[in-house]
Amino acid sequence: MSNNKAREYTSPLIEELLNEVTPEEMERTRIEMENMDMEFNKTKLNYIANALKESVNRMEYTGDISDLGNEIGITVGRAYENMTEENINDFISGFRHGISLTNGTH
């Protein structure tokens, strides 16, 4: 049984109207999604890690370090659609920083 008694007695048309999103809500959601699109969290890291594991299973060539960069780029590009040049530069800066922490140049 529904918690909303009014919804129990509505027609499909009324139900659709009750579920309609206002333009203001759509705009607020769009802005929130834009800000979230480049967010990094456990979910994104899991997605990227699993996608790279899948790439390993499909890989049928021996390449060099640029091929590794290509595989990472494809995976990150899929995880973060519509990356801007600024987003790409931010990613590269983070990548360089991570390497500097491991090779003593930090």
PEBELZI-V161929 format. One record per pair of residues at least 4 apart in sequence whose C-alpha atoms are under 6 Angstrom apart, sorted by the first residue. I is the first residue (numbers start at 1). J is the second residue. D is the distance in whole Angstrom. If there is no record, write none. Layout:
BEGIN
I;J;D / I;J;D
END
This chain:
BEGIN
10;14;6 / 33;37;6 / 40;44;6 / 42;46;6 / 45;49;6 / 46;50;6 / 55;59;6 / 63;67;6 / 69;73;6 / 72;76;6 / 73;77;6 / 76;80;6 / 77;81;6 / 83;87;6 / 100;104;6 / 100;105;5 / 100;106;5 / 101;106;5
END
